[in-house]
Every structure is written in C-alpha cells, then in structure tokens.
C-alpha cells in the first residue's frame, strides 16, 4: 500500500501523458483524478496508523547508486513527518485534479495538463518520503521541472514563458547552494543517508572549514547551504521574485504549488534536518530573521496589488515566512502545524479565486469586479471561510497555528524571538486588511466590469465547488482537531517522536493573557476597518494612497526587487551573452574556425573553377607554367 501512494500518481502521469490522445480527454481526467484520489485514501490510512499505532517503516524499493562507499537506495521513509506531508500533498492534489476537470474544460490539451499535475504530485511524494539527501534532491529537482511545465503550460503566452523561465532560473540559484550542502555532507560523513548523517552531527560541532578563504564552523556552513536551497523553493526574501509571476499558470497549478507542493518543500527540508539545525544557533537566527522579514515584506506588497491571484500568492509568501521563523525559534512542530492548516485554506482561496476568474471570463483585476456576492453565493461563502482561516480569526484553523507561532517566538526569550513575535503580530494585522480588501472589492460595492454584463457572471459547476467545500471543512476544523496532536503543550503526546529533534524541549509556559488576546482582537477589528475603507468610504483609501504616493509606488513595484535584479544581474548577463555570441562566437570562433576555413576553400574553388573553361590553349598554357616552375626548381636545386 505504501508503495502505491507514490506509484499511482506516476502511473496516472504516464498513461495520460503518452496515451491521452488514444483514451480521450474525459478518460484521462477521470483516470488521473481516480488514481491520485486512491493515493490520498492510502495516505490517510498510513497517517491513521502513525497516529494510533505509532507506525514507522523504511521500505527499500531498489538500490539506486552503489559506487565505492556511496550507497543510495530509492526508498520510502514512513514516520510522523512524512505521514503529515503525504496527507497534505495527496489530499490537496486529488482535489485540484477534480477541480481541473471543470476549470480546464475548454482547454484543448487536457491530457497533457493532467499528466503534468500527476507528475508534479509524484515528484513531491518522492521528496517527502526520501530517507537520503540524493532522493530528496531528485524529488526537489522534479518539482522544479514540473513547475516549469505547469507555469508555462499556456506556452503561446509570452508572459507565461517568461514566468516559467524565471521560476526555473531563480530556483537554480537556491538549488546550487543546496547541492553544495549535500556535497559537503558527503565530504564530511561519507554518506548521504539521514540516519547516518544525523548520528554523526554531534561529532563535528566544533569542526572548522575553510570556505571561500574564510574559516567557518562546519555545522553552520552545512545549515546555511541547505537553507539557501529552502529559500529558493519556498520563495523567501531575495529569492522570492519567481512566485508572483508563477500566477501566469492555470489557477489549479497555483493552488497545487502554493498549498501542497514546491513551496512547502523548503519548510519540510528545514524540519527534516532539525538534528542539524539544532546545533547551529547562527543558522537558526538567520532563518528567524529571513522568515519574519519575508512575512512582513510580502504582506506589505499584498496591500496594494490588484490581481486576485497575486494577492493570494503574496499571502503564501508571507505565511511561509511564519513557518520559517517558527522553525528558527526551534518550534519545528508548530511550523509543520501551520504548514498543515495552511494547505487547506490556501488551496481553498486559490481554487475560490479560480471560480471567480471563471465567472468573470478570465478577468483577474479586483478593481473590475464587485457586487457579485449574490451571483456567486457559494464561492462567496467559501472564500470568506478561507479568508477567516488565513487571517487567524478565532476558532478557525489558522487561529491555532499562527497564534502558536507568535507565542513560541515570544517564549523563545531571545532578541530575535521578541522581534519575530512583534513582526508576526503586525503582519497578522496587515494580512487581515489585504485579505478583506480582496473579499470586499471582489464581492461587494458596485459592479465595475465594463466588458461583461453582471447577468453573464455565474456560479461554478458542481465539479469545481465540491473540492472547495471539502477544503473549507479543513479550513474550519483542522486546527482544532489536530492542535493537541501536533503541539502538545504539556508534552503528554509524543506524536513526532524521532522525526523531529529537539536539543532542548520547548517551553511549556504561556505568554501573558494580554499577549494572547492581542492578535485575535486586531484581526477581528480589521473586518469593520476594511469594510469602511474599501466599501463605505473608498475615497478615503484613495486619498491615503495619494498622500503617501512614494510609499504606494514602492509597494506597488514590489520594493523594486525585480528592477534591482535587472540592473545587477539580468541586463549584464544579457550584454555578456550578446558579446560572447556576436563577437567571440560569430566573429572569432566561427570567423577563424569553420566559417573561415569554408569561406577560404570556397574562394579557392571559385578561382580554380575558372580554369575549367574547355579551351585547349589555356590548359597548354597552365601546363607550360607548371613545367617551367618544375624546371626552375630542379636547376636551382
């Protein structure tokens, strides 16, 4: 059964990809959705066994690499951490597959799309079930490749191609650091297997290495190199620029990338490597700083965006920041808890936005919507549920996980912990404001679309609504049901066991009461505030934007990261490439190489060809010259 979890999506991808035109669009959709759904059921069974019977297993499928001292197996590591990821990945993926049947109904390439979705799922499952860094890297690159296929699925759109290339290139930067980290691990330990590496970590705590001419602590270097890879995949600040552009792909792709696959890989990597990070205080502090910076940075940009999918994309970036600074303060279990709850409400919001886009005939600008809550009643209610969960409204799933992150950051008692907690609270307020801004501008107020009559807008079909309903149940109840299992404040439940390593146990204390109620109060007050700003008195929000125009433009242009990267990297790279192509390659290499030789031979041939005139006197003249030259040579000699 365990092997079937990863095998079924692969089989679905192969059949739909290679035989889709023979079995037809409908059969491809049904087959891929069915097989991934079965995989989700099997994952739920494994998750149940892990909870009830403390089931753990390491299933070796085949020997992958056996060269000298390096032995790498293709295997399935089943423990608490991988079981959680299996449920998240397969459940969300199954619902995205079903949703895609309705959303992609008019696309002429449905079998190819479903094949890519299933392959994406397989690669992510390979990643989370790995018991070694090589298999992890294989799945890591697999999700990167599939993201390229899916983001650029509508390849006739220039913007989609550009976004796919951007995602691929930016992730290569992070992957380079990740690969260096794996090389260093093998260099130091002679193995890439998790269990063997983690056992030896205490032996190198004080070991020094020379890296780029600088003496560094080996454990710090390993941790930071691995984290560079995590930054790329999980779109943390500096390596985040690919994520908003990834919205060029179909909406189901956005939901899958942002809720269950790819972006969660970085968080999973840090948590899986907790036996490494626990010995590196430097790396944990950097993770905390990067995480809290990303959380605030992305939330500030989302405040002014007008594309419905990009707003939700920046919210993903922000929530990933929460997960990272939770891991940075040592609360790995809380980071996984937020990853778990986030999967439900983020997939719900993305698929809900897809339903809105579907109703507006591919329009994504929230300024061109409004006043349709009665026309899209189910989508409206479901998106409100997702928004409440995202903002951390009391008793919904995001409330339990996000507040727990802020609490543990405060309880860390360090300077970075207090800063993270403060920024976490402020970012929660920003999250609530931009989330309700999206809801109110999309569904309330006046109808603002001049191209589409409001009567033409319609609710999505049932095949698109059912996944939303199921996700809404997770968004409402997942936090309450699993909070004691995942966190266990009193330490009585040891769900994670050896899958997460704590050098020191987490604090069992609670912050002051005022601190506990601060975030829920701010989140609740943001609802009437947002309604007033974006529905009742829209002129006030416009006036605020005009008065603070430099700040508004700064946020609208996403802190000018793309422009800075263009100046520093993109434009110089293009100029260097153009020089190497036109001067070095064309004029020097080709000019003196194949083109030069061929040109010389061609010219000689043309000259020689003129002697082939057919006149005997010319041939006699040439023979005479040749004879004279030979005679002269012999005489001189």
PyMOL commands that set and color helices and strands:
alter all, ss='L'
color gray80, all
select helices_A, chain A and resi 2-23+25-53+80-103+110-128+133-151+158-189+194-204+218-233+241-248+251-259+263-272+274-277+281-302+308-328+332-359+366-368+377-391+397-411+415-443+454-456+462-486+497-499+513-536+538-547+549-556+558-592+594-609+616-636
alter helices_A, ss='H'
color red, helices_A
select strands_A, chain A and resi 57-67+70-78+208-211+214-217
alter strands_A, ss='S'
color yellow, strands_A
deselect
rebuild
show_as cartoon
